Amino acid sequence: MLTPIQELESSLLHEQAVRVWVKRDDLTDPLISGNKWRKLRYNIEAICATEHRRALTFGGAFSNHIAAVAAAGHRYRFTTIGLIRGDRPKQLNPTLQLAADQGMELHFIDRQQYRNKEALLSHWQERAAPFFVIPEGGSNTLALRGAAEVIPELNRQMNPMPEIICLSAGTGGTAAGLLAALEGSSRVEVFPALKGDFLGEVIEQLVESYKGLKPRNWELITDYHFGGYAKFSPELIQFINAFKQAQGIELDPIYTGKLFFAVFDRIRKGIYPPGSRVLI
Ligand SMILES: *Cc1c(COP(=O)(O)O)cnc(C)c1O
């Protein structure tokens, strides 16, 4: 699965003499797309190798991970159980509706209980075992292994490699996988979709536990969260709409919208020197 790389064109890029490419991981599949496919593929293999073929996972009400696991369960014929943070809404939002349509068993967990994953899991172990546990956001070792595959793909597709690789982060698993596989002089810029700088440590630990080495050549850029996870502003929505018009690429307001906004804002501010090659 070699996803295409597309170069963007705009007057801003021209003026700043910065070249920007997009790795179109969004084109992998309409339901299990982008990093969710990369993070799930080895998990799917592991689940299908079990006798019980049951998977349990966690997520918020807007979690693409939940929708992707549900779709994977439907397609690869395993049972999926989703523990969703918060009260059951009167009407399911599109993400949860999609998960339900794909046959996921949805259980709503009050926020207090949801916080203590160990207790929650042992409760569900008694109630619904056996099952394969996929952590919140899916960021286990198998997920890092899948995400890491982006780097050898880029090695084949781009010569020279981009100097800067930019990606969004929620749980940090995708970033950690990339960083574990990174070699050469490319630098990775990670843009959290959540407020705060806690992801720096999380990503370091994920890479260290996966690879036994600290990640290098990377930076966490924390000022493009737009108020926090799933928060957005009219300015962000306007950017997403204009980007669709200009580039024909659909961004989401949770991750990719903030990421592309950030990269273009940094280009406008002249942060990347002329001649820079940036991959998003
Ligand atoms: C889920 C998602 C992320 C977050 O990935 P993590 O591995 O949890 O950091 C980033 N970007 C997009 C488009 C996503 O759907």
py3Dmol code that shows the C-alpha trace and the ligand (Angstrom):
import py3Dmol

protein = """\
ATOM      1  CA  MET A   1       0.000   0.000   0.000  1.00  0.00           C
ATOM      2  CA  LEU A   2       2.073   2.869  -1.307  1.00  0.00           C
ATOM      3  CA  THR A   3      -0.003   6.019  -0.868  1.00  0.00           C
ATOM      4  CA  PRO A   4       0.659   8.791  -3.398  1.00  0.00           C
ATOM      5  CA  ILE A   5       2.593  11.957  -2.731  1.00  0.00           C
ATOM      6  CA  GLN A   6       1.160  15.166  -4.096  1.00  0.00           C
ATOM      7  CA  GLU A   7       2.930  18.491  -4.355  1.00  0.00           C
ATOM      8  CA  LEU A   8       0.890  21.574  -3.411  1.00  0.00           C
ATOM      9  CA  GLU A   9       1.006  24.759  -5.409  1.00  0.00           C
ATOM     10  CA  SER A  10       0.113  28.210  -4.176  1.00  0.00           C
ATOM     11  CA  SER A  11       1.336  31.759  -4.504  1.00  0.00           C
ATOM     12  CA  LEU A  12       2.442  31.739  -0.862  1.00  0.00           C
ATOM     13  CA  LEU A  13       4.648  28.693  -1.407  1.00  0.00           C
ATOM     14  CA  HIS A  14       6.055  30.326  -4.495  1.00  0.00           C
ATOM     15  CA  GLU A  15       6.780  33.609  -2.684  1.00  0.00           C
ATOM     16  CA  GLN A  16       8.458  31.889   0.247  1.00  0.00           C
ATOM     17  CA  ALA A  17      10.263  29.403  -2.016  1.00  0.00           C
ATOM     18  CA  VAL A  18       9.089  26.493   0.119  1.00  0.00           C
ATOM     19  CA  ARG A  19       7.989  23.226  -1.468  1.00  0.00           C
ATOM     20  CA  VAL A  20       5.241  21.256   0.246  1.00  0.00           C
ATOM     21  CA  TRP A  21       4.159  17.693  -0.453  1.00  0.00           C
ATOM     22  CA  VAL A  22       1.256  15.784   1.047  1.00  0.00           C
ATOM     23  CA  LYS A  23       1.435  12.052   1.658  1.00  0.00           C
ATOM     24  CA  ARG A  24      -2.140  11.149   0.778  1.00  0.00           C
ATOM     25  CA  ASP A  25      -2.715   8.542   3.459  1.00  0.00           C
ATOM     26  CA  ASP A  26      -6.324   9.748   3.474  1.00  0.00           C
ATOM     27  CA  LEU A  27      -6.782   7.814   0.228  1.00  0.00           C
ATOM     28  CA  THR A  28      -6.135   4.360   1.733  1.00  0.00           C
ATOM     29  CA  ASP A  29      -9.767   3.563   2.354  1.00  0.00           C
ATOM     30  CA  PRO A  30     -12.965   5.513   2.957  1.00  0.00           C
ATOM     31  CA  LEU A  31     -13.607   3.920   6.355  1.00  0.00           C
ATOM     32  CA  ILE A  32     -10.267   2.744   7.730  1.00  0.00           C
ATOM     33  CA  SER A  33      -8.183   5.610   6.532  1.00  0.00           C
ATOM     34  CA  GLY A  34      -4.875   7.317   7.038  1.00  0.00           C
ATOM     35  CA  ASN A  35      -2.941   6.637  10.164  1.00  0.00           C
ATOM     36  CA  LYS A  36      -5.865   4.603  11.505  1.00  0.00           C
ATOM     37  CA  TRP A  37      -5.236   1.966   8.856  1.00  0.00           C
ATOM     38  CA  ARG A  38      -1.510   1.974   9.498  1.00  0.00           C
ATOM     39  CA  LYS A  39      -2.035   1.667  13.235  1.00  0.00           C
ATOM     40  CA  LEU A  40      -4.655  -1.041  12.922  1.00  0.00           C
ATOM     41  CA  ARG A  41      -3.258  -3.348  10.275  1.00  0.00           C
ATOM     42  CA  TYR A  42      -1.030  -5.439  12.575  1.00  0.00           C
ATOM     43  CA  ASN A  43      -3.660  -5.289  15.296  1.00  0.00           C
ATOM     44  CA  ILE A  44      -6.187  -6.718  12.834  1.00  0.00           C
ATOM     45  CA  GLU A  45      -3.747  -9.519  12.031  1.00  0.00           C
ATOM     46  CA  ALA A  46      -3.327 -10.258  15.731  1.00  0.00           C
ATOM     47  CA  ILE A  47      -7.083 -10.266  16.373  1.00  0.00           C
ATOM     48  CA  CYS A  48      -7.778 -12.533  13.415  1.00  0.00           C
ATOM     49  CA  ALA A  49      -5.168 -14.946  14.749  1.00  0.00           C
ATOM     50  CA  THR A  50      -7.117 -15.389  17.998  1.00  0.00           C
ATOM     51  CA  GLU A  51      -9.797 -18.009  18.401  1.00  0.00           C
ATOM     52  CA  HIS A  52     -12.311 -15.605  19.940  1.00  0.00           C
ATOM     53  CA  ARG A  53     -11.944 -12.859  17.301  1.00  0.00           C
ATOM     54  CA  ARG A  54     -13.129 -10.190  19.699  1.00  0.00           C
ATOM     55  CA  ALA A  55     -11.665  -6.736  20.229  1.00  0.00           C
ATOM     56  CA  LEU A  56     -12.401  -4.117  22.852  1.00  0.00           C
ATOM     57  CA  THR A  57     -11.271  -0.534  22.633  1.00  0.00           C
ATOM     58  CA  PHE A  58     -11.884   2.922  24.098  1.00  0.00           C
ATOM     59  CA  GLY A  59     -12.484   6.398  22.797  1.00  0.00           C
ATOM     60  CA  GLY A  60     -14.247   9.716  22.976  1.00  0.00           C
ATOM     61  CA  ALA A  61     -17.465  10.396  21.104  1.00  0.00           C
ATOM     62  CA  PHE A  62     -15.581  11.920  18.148  1.00  0.00           C
ATOM     63  CA  SER A  63     -12.870   9.288  17.951  1.00  0.00           C
ATOM     64  CA  ASN A  64     -11.911   8.313  14.406  1.00  0.00           C
ATOM     65  CA  HIS A  65     -10.155   5.380  16.020  1.00  0.00           C
ATOM     66  CA  ILE A  66     -13.486   4.026  17.277  1.00  0.00           C
ATOM     67  CA  ALA A  67     -15.018   4.310  13.809  1.00  0.00           C
ATOM     68  CA  ALA A  68     -11.977   2.665  12.222  1.00  0.00           C
ATOM     69  CA  VAL A  69     -11.975  -0.283  14.644  1.00  0.00           C
ATOM     70  CA  ALA A  70     -15.689  -0.771  14.043  1.00  0.00           C
ATOM     71  CA  ALA A  71     -15.165  -0.786  10.283  1.00  0.00           C
ATOM     72  CA  ALA A  72     -12.226  -3.175  10.607  1.00  0.00           C
ATOM     73  CA  GLY A  73     -14.339  -5.548  12.675  1.00  0.00           C
ATOM     74  CA  HIS A  74     -17.062  -5.508  10.062  1.00  0.00           C
ATOM     75  CA  ARG A  75     -14.676  -6.061   7.184  1.00  0.00           C
ATOM     76  CA  TYR A  76     -12.416  -8.668   8.786  1.00  0.00           C
ATOM     77  CA  ARG A  77     -15.217 -10.371  10.687  1.00  0.00           C
ATOM     78  CA  PHE A  78     -14.391  -9.890  14.311  1.00  0.00           C
ATOM     79  CA  THR A  79     -16.594  -8.630  17.113  1.00  0.00           C
ATOM     80  CA  THR A  80     -15.945  -5.086  18.312  1.00  0.00           C
ATOM     81  CA  ILE A  81     -16.818  -3.564  21.669  1.00  0.00           C
ATOM     82  CA  GLY A  82     -16.363   0.188  22.099  1.00  0.00           C
ATOM     83  CA  LEU A  83     -16.242   1.833  25.510  1.00  0.00           C
ATOM     84  CA  ILE A  84     -17.173   5.448  24.866  1.00  0.00           C
ATOM     85  CA  ARG A  85     -16.365   8.284  27.256  1.00  0.00           C
ATOM     86  CA  GLY A  86     -19.415  10.148  28.547  1.00  0.00           C
ATOM     87  CA  ASP A  87     -23.176   9.675  28.725  1.00  0.00           C
ATOM     88  CA  ARG A  88     -25.158   8.144  25.910  1.00  0.00           C
ATOM     89  CA  PRO A  89     -26.404  11.051  23.768  1.00  0.00           C
ATOM     90  CA  LYS A  90     -30.044  11.221  22.692  1.00  0.00           C
ATOM     91  CA  GLN A  91     -28.846  10.895  19.162  1.00  0.00           C
ATOM     92  CA  LEU A  92     -25.547   9.359  18.076  1.00  0.00           C
ATOM     93  CA  ASN A  93     -23.167  11.730  16.311  1.00  0.00           C
ATOM     94  CA  PRO A  94     -21.987  10.670  12.825  1.00  0.00           C
ATOM     95  CA  THR A  95     -18.809   8.989  14.173  1.00  0.00           C
ATOM     96  CA  LEU A  96     -20.691   6.841  16.654  1.00  0.00           C
ATOM     97  CA  GLN A  97     -23.515   6.179  14.220  1.00  0.00           C
ATOM     98  CA  LEU A  98     -20.972   4.890  11.750  1.00  0.00           C
ATOM     99  CA  ALA A  99     -19.457   2.657  14.436  1.00  0.00           C
ATOM    100  CA  ALA A 100     -22.888   1.320  15.352  1.00  0.00           C
ATOM    101  CA  ASP A 101     -23.725   0.720  11.690  1.00  0.00           C
ATOM    102  CA  GLN A 102     -20.528  -1.303  11.379  1.00  0.00           C
ATOM    103  CA  GLY A 103     -21.778  -3.523  14.185  1.00  0.00           C
ATOM    104  CA  MET A 104     -19.765  -2.186  17.098  1.00  0.00           C
ATOM    105  CA  GLU A 105     -21.284  -2.763  20.525  1.00  0.00           C
ATOM    106  CA  LEU A 106     -21.234   0.703  22.111  1.00  0.00           C
ATOM    107  CA  HIS A 107     -21.147   1.164  25.867  1.00  0.00           C
ATOM    108  CA  PHE A 108     -21.150   4.611  27.414  1.00  0.00           C
ATOM    109  CA  ILE A 109     -18.928   5.048  30.456  1.00  0.00           C
ATOM    110  CA  ASP A 110     -19.215   7.948  32.841  1.00  0.00           C
ATOM    111  CA  ARG A 111     -16.230  10.269  32.749  1.00  0.00           C
ATOM    112  CA  GLN A 112     -15.114   9.491  36.276  1.00  0.00           C
ATOM    113  CA  GLN A 113     -15.014   5.755  35.629  1.00  0.00           C
ATOM    114  CA  TYR A 114     -13.483   6.232  32.210  1.00  0.00           C
ATOM    115  CA  ARG A 115     -10.443   7.905  33.737  1.00  0.00           C
ATOM    116  CA  ASN A 116      -9.393   4.783  35.644  1.00  0.00           C
ATOM    117  CA  LYS A 117      -8.602   2.479  32.742  1.00  0.00           C
ATOM    118  CA  GLU A 118      -7.307  -0.350  34.898  1.00  0.00           C
ATOM    119  CA  ALA A 119     -10.462  -0.644  36.964  1.00  0.00           C
ATOM    120  CA  LEU A 120     -12.609  -0.186  33.888  1.00  0.00           C
ATOM    121  CA  LEU A 121     -10.760  -2.892  32.021  1.00  0.00           C
ATOM    122  CA  SER A 122     -10.894  -5.403  34.850  1.00  0.00           C
ATOM    123  CA  HIS A 123     -14.639  -4.778  35.163  1.00  0.00           C
ATOM    124  CA  TRP A 124     -15.064  -5.487  31.454  1.00  0.00           C
ATOM    125  CA  GLN A 125     -12.728  -8.449  31.621  1.00  0.00           C
ATOM    126  CA  GLU A 126     -15.177 -10.042  34.048  1.00  0.00           C
ATOM    127  CA  ARG A 127     -18.125  -9.034  31.961  1.00  0.00           C
ATOM    128  CA  ALA A 128     -17.081  -9.719  28.390  1.00  0.00           C
ATOM    129  CA  ALA A 129     -13.763 -11.619  28.188  1.00  0.00           C
ATOM    130  CA  PRO A 130     -12.109 -13.006  26.148  1.00  0.00           C
ATOM    131  CA  PHE A 131     -11.131 -10.098  23.956  1.00  0.00           C
ATOM    132  CA  PHE A 132      -8.074  -8.428  22.480  1.00  0.00           C
ATOM    133  CA  VAL A 133      -7.558  -4.983  23.994  1.00  0.00           C
ATOM    134  CA  ILE A 134      -6.671  -2.097  21.722  1.00  0.00           C
ATOM    135  CA  PRO A 135      -5.722   0.916  23.851  1.00  0.00           C
ATOM    136  CA  GLU A 136      -7.359   4.330  23.519  1.00  0.00           C
ATOM    137  CA  GLY A 137      -6.317   5.824  20.201  1.00  0.00           C
ATOM    138  CA  GLY A 138      -4.844   2.446  19.267  1.00  0.00           C
ATOM    139  CA  SER A 139      -1.262   3.354  20.145  1.00  0.00           C
ATOM    140  CA  ASN A 140       0.255  -0.003  21.077  1.00  0.00           C
ATOM    141  CA  THR A 141       3.451  -1.632  19.787  1.00  0.00           C
ATOM    142  CA  LEU A 142       1.665  -3.110  16.765  1.00  0.00           C
ATOM    143  CA  ALA A 143       0.411   0.374  15.902  1.00  0.00           C
ATOM    144  CA  LEU A 144       3.890   1.854  16.072  1.00  0.00           C
ATOM    145  CA  ARG A 145       5.118  -0.898  13.783  1.00  0.00           C
ATOM    146  CA  GLY A 146       2.457   0.021  11.226  1.00  0.00           C
ATOM    147  CA  ALA A 147       3.052   3.775  11.497  1.00  0.00           C
ATOM    148  CA  ALA A 148       6.807   3.268  11.144  1.00  0.00           C
ATOM    149  CA  GLU A 149       6.253   1.960   7.611  1.00  0.00           C
ATOM    150  CA  VAL A 150       5.687   5.507   6.361  1.00  0.00           C
ATOM    151  CA  ILE A 151       9.429   6.189   6.528  1.00  0.00           C
ATOM    152  CA  PRO A 152      10.672   3.423   4.203  1.00  0.00           C
ATOM    153  CA  GLU A 153       7.823   4.361   1.824  1.00  0.00           C
ATOM    154  CA  LEU A 154       9.045   7.950   1.782  1.00  0.00           C
ATOM    155  CA  ASN A 155      12.579   6.737   1.169  1.00  0.00           C
ATOM    156  CA  ARG A 156      11.352   5.073  -1.986  1.00  0.00           C
ATOM    157  CA  GLN A 157       9.133   7.933  -3.097  1.00  0.00           C
ATOM    158  CA  MET A 158      11.244  11.016  -2.411  1.00  0.00           C
ATOM    159  CA  ASN A 159      14.801  11.656  -3.311  1.00  0.00           C
ATOM    160  CA  PRO A 160      16.159  13.575  -1.538  1.00  0.00           C
ATOM    161  CA  MET A 161      14.010  13.010   1.525  1.00  0.00           C
ATOM    162  CA  PRO A 162      12.066  16.054   2.783  1.00  0.00           C
ATOM    163  CA  GLU A 163      13.934  18.124   5.347  1.00  0.00           C
ATOM    164  CA  ILE A 164      10.833  18.530   7.456  1.00  0.00           C
ATOM    165  CA  ILE A 165       8.044  16.013   8.073  1.00  0.00           C
ATOM    166  CA  CYS A 166       4.941  17.466   9.753  1.00  0.00           C
ATOM    167  CA  LEU A 167       2.144  15.513  11.357  1.00  0.00           C
ATOM    168  CA  SER A 168      -0.668  15.887  13.823  1.00  0.00           C
ATOM    169  CA  ALA A 169      -0.857  14.038  17.135  1.00  0.00           C
ATOM    170  CA  GLY A 170      -3.609  12.870  19.445  1.00  0.00           C
ATOM    171  CA  THR A 171      -2.187  10.007  21.496  1.00  0.00           C
ATOM    172  CA  GLY A 172       1.212  10.319  19.822  1.00  0.00           C
ATOM    173  CA  GLY A 173       1.419   6.751  18.513  1.00  0.00           C
ATOM    174  CA  THR A 174       1.727   7.751  14.874  1.00  0.00           C
ATOM    175  CA  ALA A 175       4.443  10.280  15.661  1.00  0.00           C
ATOM    176  CA  ALA A 176       6.279   7.714  17.784  1.00  0.00           C
ATOM    177  CA  GLY A 177       6.194   5.132  14.993  1.00  0.00           C
ATOM    178  CA  LEU A 178       7.586   7.619  12.495  1.00  0.00           C
ATOM    179  CA  LEU A 179      10.283   8.764  14.891  1.00  0.00           C
ATOM    180  CA  ALA A 180      11.291   5.181  15.621  1.00  0.00           C
ATOM    181  CA  ALA A 181      11.950   4.607  11.928  1.00  0.00           C
ATOM    182  CA  LEU A 182      13.459   8.002  11.127  1.00  0.00           C
ATOM    183  CA  GLU A 183      16.999   8.097   9.878  1.00  0.00           C
ATOM    184  CA  GLY A 184      19.144  10.607   8.066  1.00  0.00           C
ATOM    185  CA  SER A 185      18.742  14.319   8.549  1.00  0.00           C
ATOM    186  CA  SER A 186      14.976  14.779   8.183  1.00  0.00           C
ATOM    187  CA  ARG A 187      13.381  16.571  11.106  1.00  0.00           C
ATOM    188  CA  VAL A 188       9.901  15.764  12.395  1.00  0.00           C
ATOM    189  CA  GLU A 189       7.517  18.443  13.632  1.00  0.00           C
ATOM    190  CA  VAL A 190       4.619  17.147  15.698  1.00  0.00           C
ATOM    191  CA  PHE A 191       1.513  19.331  16.119  1.00  0.00           C
ATOM    192  CA  PRO A 192      -0.746  18.189  18.966  1.00  0.00           C
ATOM    193  CA  ALA A 193      -4.479  18.587  18.390  1.00  0.00           C
ATOM    194  CA  LEU A 194      -4.842  18.912  22.165  1.00  0.00           C
ATOM    195  CA  LYS A 195      -3.803  21.628  24.576  1.00  0.00           C
ATOM    196  CA  GLY A 196      -0.606  21.227  26.573  1.00  0.00           C
ATOM    197  CA  ASP A 197       2.876  19.820  26.122  1.00  0.00           C
ATOM    198  CA  PHE A 198       2.408  16.451  27.855  1.00  0.00           C
ATOM    199  CA  LEU A 199       2.710  14.648  24.516  1.00  0.00           C
ATOM    200  CA  GLY A 200       6.437  15.344  24.402  1.00  0.00           C
ATOM    201  CA  GLU A 201       7.077  12.920  27.202  1.00  0.00           C
ATOM    202  CA  VAL A 202       4.476  10.435  25.984  1.00  0.00           C
ATOM    203  CA  ILE A 203       6.062  10.260  22.534  1.00  0.00           C
ATOM    204  CA  GLU A 204       9.566   9.919  23.988  1.00  0.00           C
ATOM    205  CA  GLN A 205       8.437   7.032  26.148  1.00  0.00           C
ATOM    206  CA  LEU A 206       6.619   5.302  23.300  1.00  0.00           C
ATOM    207  CA  VAL A 207       9.712   5.484  21.098  1.00  0.00           C
ATOM    208  CA  GLU A 208      12.007   4.378  23.893  1.00  0.00           C
ATOM    209  CA  SER A 209       9.885   1.396  24.814  1.00  0.00           C
ATOM    210  CA  TYR A 210       9.540   0.399  21.153  1.00  0.00           C
ATOM    211  CA  LYS A 211      13.078   0.944  20.016  1.00  0.00           C
ATOM    212  CA  GLY A 212      15.177   1.260  23.150  1.00  0.00           C
ATOM    213  CA  LEU A 213      16.447   4.658  22.023  1.00  0.00           C
ATOM    214  CA  LYS A 214      15.328   8.221  22.521  1.00  0.00           C
ATOM    215  CA  PRO A 215      13.864   9.896  19.431  1.00  0.00           C
ATOM    216  CA  ARG A 216      16.007  12.581  17.847  1.00  0.00           C
ATOM    217  CA  ASN A 217      15.539  15.334  15.264  1.00  0.00           C
ATOM    218  CA  TRP A 218      12.082  16.271  16.350  1.00  0.00           C
ATOM    219  CA  GLU A 219      10.086  19.065  17.889  1.00  0.00           C
ATOM    220  CA  LEU A 220       6.665  19.413  19.481  1.00  0.00           C
ATOM    221  CA  ILE A 221       4.839  22.551  18.324  1.00  0.00           C
ATOM    222  CA  THR A 222       2.097  23.260  20.800  1.00  0.00           C
ATOM    223  CA  ASP A 223       0.462  26.494  19.728  1.00  0.00           C
ATOM    224  CA  TYR A 224      -2.012  25.297  17.115  1.00  0.00           C
ATOM    225  CA  HIS A 225      -4.564  23.411  19.228  1.00  0.00           C
ATOM    226  CA  PHE A 226      -7.274  26.101  18.762  1.00  0.00           C
ATOM    227  CA  GLY A 227      -8.415  25.803  22.370  1.00  0.00           C
ATOM    228  CA  GLY A 228      -8.164  22.033  22.735  1.00  0.00           C
ATOM    229  CA  TYR A 229      -9.271  18.722  21.305  1.00  0.00           C
ATOM    230  CA  ALA A 230     -12.249  19.077  18.927  1.00  0.00           C
ATOM    231  CA  LYS A 231     -12.369  22.850  19.565  1.00  0.00           C
ATOM    232  CA  PHE A 232     -12.198  25.108  16.552  1.00  0.00           C
ATOM    233  CA  SER A 233     -12.625  28.711  15.471  1.00  0.00           C
ATOM    234  CA  PRO A 234     -14.316  30.408  12.498  1.00  0.00           C
ATOM    235  CA  GLU A 235     -10.808  31.143  11.205  1.00  0.00           C
ATOM    236  CA  LEU A 236      -9.976  27.431  11.132  1.00  0.00           C
ATOM    237  CA  ILE A 237     -13.202  26.535   9.339  1.00  0.00           C
ATOM    238  CA  GLN A 238     -12.570  29.282   6.812  1.00  0.00           C
ATOM    239  CA  PHE A 239      -9.073  27.899   6.212  1.00  0.00           C
ATOM    240  CA  ILE A 240     -10.439  24.372   5.720  1.00  0.00           C
ATOM    241  CA  ASN A 241     -13.010  25.588   3.188  1.00  0.00           C
ATOM    242  CA  ALA A 242     -10.492  27.706   1.297  1.00  0.00           C
ATOM    243  CA  PHE A 243      -8.026  24.805   1.234  1.00  0.00           C
ATOM    244  CA  LYS A 244     -10.647  22.493  -0.246  1.00  0.00           C
ATOM    245  CA  GLN A 245     -11.345  25.080  -2.942  1.00  0.00           C
ATOM    246  CA  ALA A 246      -7.698  25.710  -3.757  1.00  0.00           C
ATOM    247  CA  GLN A 247      -6.181  22.235  -3.403  1.00  0.00           C
ATOM    248  CA  GLY A 248      -9.120  19.843  -3.686  1.00  0.00           C
ATOM    249  CA  ILE A 249      -8.115  18.155  -0.442  1.00  0.00           C
ATOM    250  CA  GLU A 250     -10.637  17.741   2.342  1.00  0.00           C
ATOM    251  CA  LEU A 251      -9.292  18.498   5.819  1.00  0.00           C
ATOM    252  CA  ASP A 252     -10.981  17.715   9.130  1.00  0.00           C
ATOM    253  CA  PRO A 253     -11.378  20.280  11.937  1.00  0.00           C
ATOM    254  CA  ILE A 254      -9.874  17.967  14.584  1.00  0.00           C
ATOM    255  CA  TYR A 255      -6.464  17.009  13.219  1.00  0.00           C
ATOM    256  CA  THR A 256      -5.551  17.760   9.623  1.00  0.00           C
ATOM    257  CA  GLY A 257      -7.209  21.196   9.517  1.00  0.00           C
ATOM    258  CA  LYS A 258      -5.138  22.390  12.470  1.00  0.00           C
ATOM    259  CA  LEU A 259      -2.019  20.759  11.057  1.00  0.00           C
ATOM    260  CA  PHE A 260      -2.227  22.367   7.616  1.00  0.00           C
ATOM    261  CA  PHE A 261      -3.229  25.694   9.146  1.00  0.00           C
ATOM    262  CA  ALA A 262      -0.125  25.515  11.328  1.00  0.00           C
ATOM    263  CA  VAL A 263       2.247  24.619   8.519  1.00  0.00           C
ATOM    264  CA  PHE A 264       0.917  27.367   6.264  1.00  0.00           C
ATOM    265  CA  ASP A 265       1.038  29.867   9.117  1.00  0.00           C
ATOM    266  CA  ARG A 266       4.672  28.960   9.762  1.00  0.00           C
ATOM    267  CA  ILE A 267       5.457  29.305   6.069  1.00  0.00           C
ATOM    268  CA  ARG A 268       3.816  32.740   6.045  1.00  0.00           C
ATOM    269  CA  LYS A 269       5.946  33.731   9.037  1.00  0.00           C
ATOM    270  CA  GLY A 270       9.093  32.658   7.220  1.00  0.00           C
ATOM    271  CA  ILE A 271       9.990  29.960   9.743  1.00  0.00           C
ATOM    272  CA  TYR A 272      11.088  27.536   7.033  1.00  0.00           C
ATOM    273  CA  PRO A 273      14.038  28.959   5.106  1.00  0.00           C
ATOM    274  CA  PRO A 274      13.764  29.400   1.324  1.00  0.00           C
ATOM    275  CA  GLY A 275      14.420  26.139  -0.469  1.00  0.00           C
ATOM    276  CA  SER A 276      12.895  24.055   2.347  1.00  0.00           C
ATOM    277  CA  ARG A 277      11.203  20.796   1.416  1.00  0.00           C
ATOM    278  CA  VAL A 278       8.286  20.016   3.692  1.00  0.00           C
ATOM    279  CA  LEU A 279       6.162  16.881   3.748  1.00  0.00           C
ATOM    280  CA  ILE A 280       2.819  16.797   5.552  1.00  0.00           C
TER     281      ILE A 280
END
"""
ligand_1 = """\
15
LIG
C -6.355 9.891 14.859
C -5.653 10.887 14.079
C -4.452 11.470 14.563
C -3.876 11.132 15.908
O -3.015 10.031 15.837
P -2.231 9.551 17.132
O -1.466 8.371 16.687
O -3.263 9.209 18.167
O -1.380 10.686 17.590
C -3.810 12.388 13.761
N -4.309 12.747 12.563
C -5.452 12.213 12.074
C -5.969 12.661 10.745
C -6.168 11.263 12.814
O -7.303 10.749 12.325
"""
view = py3Dmol.view(width=600, height=400)
view.addModel(protein, "pdb")
view.setStyle({"model": 0}, {"cartoon": {"style": "trace"}})
view.addModel(ligand_1, "xyz")
view.setStyle({"model": 1}, {"stick": {}})
view.zoomTo()
view.show()
